[in-house]
Amino acid sequence: MRWFVAKIVYQIICGSGNHMPQFDEQLRLISAETKQEAAQKARAIGQQEQYAFRNQKQELVEWKFINVPELFTLDQLSDGMELYSRIEEPSDATAYVAWLQMKSAQLQESRAFEVNY
């Protein structure tokens, strides 16, 4: 068996869809013999894990599977290896950096909580 990283993309649609388009890009670790088998498994996961629910306003919220646009072979697993890279081009760099710092602080706080309890 070989290891692959697959990007599975879902479109998030709330109500009638009259909102800023949203997409959830997930990186999934896939075990398969071939790249074709890994792609099939990733698409099957995407299909199986799309779902819908009602929010507080009773609007339908859907995670609609789009496809698997990227699939990378991992020749070997090693500590610290790069699994994926993406260039982000935000309209407001200051807000983007502030958001990243906030997310990092939340991660550090949750780790501190786990260690203490």
N, C-alpha and C positions, 0 to 999 in steps of 0.2 A: 504494500500500500504506500501511496505517496500522499503528501499534504499539499493543499491548495488554499489560497485565500480568494473568496468570491465576494464581489460587491453585489448585494441584493438591494434593489431600489423600490420603494413604495411611494405612491402619491397619497398625501393626506388630504381628504376632502371632507369639509364640514358643511352640513346642510346642502344648499344648492350649489355650493362651490364658489360663491361670490366673495372671495377673499384672496389675499396674497397667496400665490401658489406655494405649497409646501411639499417637500420630498424628504423621506427618511432614507438615508444611505447607510446600510449596515454591512460591515465586514464580517464574514463568516468563515470559520475554519472548516474545510471539507476534506475528508479522507476518501480517496478513490484510486483505482488502478491507472486511469487515463484522464487526460484533460477533458475529453468528451463526457466521460462518466461524471466527473466533478461538476461540469456545467449542468448536466441533467439533474444531479442531486441538488444543486443550488436552486435551479428553477422549481424543482418540486418543493423545496423548503419555502420558497417565495409564495408559491400557490397555496400551500397548506397553512401558512402563517398570516395570510391576509385576513383581516377581520373588521368588524363594524360594531359600534355600540351607540347608545344614546347619551348625549351630554346633559348637563343640568337644564338646558333650555329645550330638551327633548328633540334636539336636532341629531340627525344621523351623522356620525363621524366614521369615516372609512379609511383603512389602510389598504389601498388598492395596489396589488403587485404590478410593477411595470416590467422589469426584466432583470437580467444579470449582464450588465455592460462590461464588466471587467473580471478576469480570472487570472491569478498569478500562481505559478508553481513555486513551492518552497523546496529547494533542493536539500536543505538541511535546516534544522532548528538550532538557533544559538542565542544565548542571552544577549539582549539588546539589539537584535537584528531588526532592520526596518521591514515592516510588513506592508506599509502603504504610505504614500505621500500625495498630498494635494495642495495646490497653490490656491490660497484664498485671496480674493480681491474685494474686501468690504468697502462700502461707500464712506464709512467713517472709521478710520484706523484707530483713533483714540478710544472710541466706544468698543471696538472689537478687542483691543488689548485689555481694557477694563473688564470686559466680559470674561476673557480668558483668565485674568487674575482672580476674579470672583470664583470661577469654577475650580481653579486650583486651590484656593483657600477652603472651599467647601470640601474638597477631596481630603485635604490635610486634616480638617476638623473631624471628618468621619473616621479617618484612620486613628486619630488620637483617641476618639471615643471607643473604638474597637479595642485598642491596646489597654485602656484603663478599665474596661468592663468585660 
